[in-house]
Amino acid sequence: LGLCALAAGALKWFAHIEAERIGQSYAHALRMRLFRRLVAAGALPRGKRGAVLLRLSGDLTPLRQWVSRGLAQLIVSGLTMAMAIAALASINWRIAIAVAITLGAAAVASVAISGRLGDSTAGARRKRGRLANRAGAVIDDGEPARERKAFRGERRRLRRLSRGVRDALLERAYYAGALRAVAESGGAFAGIAAMAVGIGLTTSAALSPGSVMSAVFVAGVLAPHAHAVSRSLEFWTASVVARKKQIELFERLSREAK
């Protein structure tokens, strides 16, 4: 057991390093391809340089996180959950079906919430971009800021934009929290379903109490992996928004080049 514990720790360390290496390699390769596209497009108008630099730096972070922390964890957790359900089926097929139905219901709810999470992420991004553009314009201009009345007007405008960003990010946090809550509850209800069906089978003498305890223990393994799947959905929604913005930018550059 001690050797298994050490091996589990070493594999966890190795998995973290390898997942990050894969994500960074993906981001590096994509960054180089984007750079070649930019060079081929020629000189960019001054007002678009900030957006282009954001695509080469900030927008690659959600894509890297999806590959290194989302996709990798989704594969590991998916395989673990499949093996756990198979183990439950070897104990009793009724328990396995009850647990699978519980997790399936949680998965359907998570997918529905992830759609709203993606919309709120895109909305927060748009409002944050408007705030950054307005603040940058005021700082670059400089002249209106020297006049007291104009400065007050710009400050009120920036305050309104900043509040919009705050509300949009709070809305995103609402859906992200709901996604994690569904995963947490789904993992807990999987254990409850295993226990409820197992107790019913024990009452009818179709299953021994030891087998029920084994099934509950295996079902308990599913809870952290259900949470990991919900985190993967968060990374996926953020990567979809970032990828859409990159595609829109380069399609616009291609049209302007023609």
Buried (B, 14 or more C-beta within 10 A) or exposed (E): EEEEEEEEEEEEEEEEEEBBEBBBEBBEEBBEEBEEBBEEBEEBEEEEEEBBEBBBEEBBBBBBBBBBBBBBBBEBBBEBBEEBBEBBBEBBEBBBBBBBEBBEEBBEBBEEBBEBBBBBBBBBBBBBBEBBBBBEEBEEEEEEEEEEEBEEEBEEBBEEBBEBBEEBBEBBEBBBEBBBEBBBBBBBBBBBBBBEBBEBBBEEEEBEEEBBEBBBEBBBBBBBBBBBBBBBBBBBBBBBBBBBBBEEBBEEBEEEEE
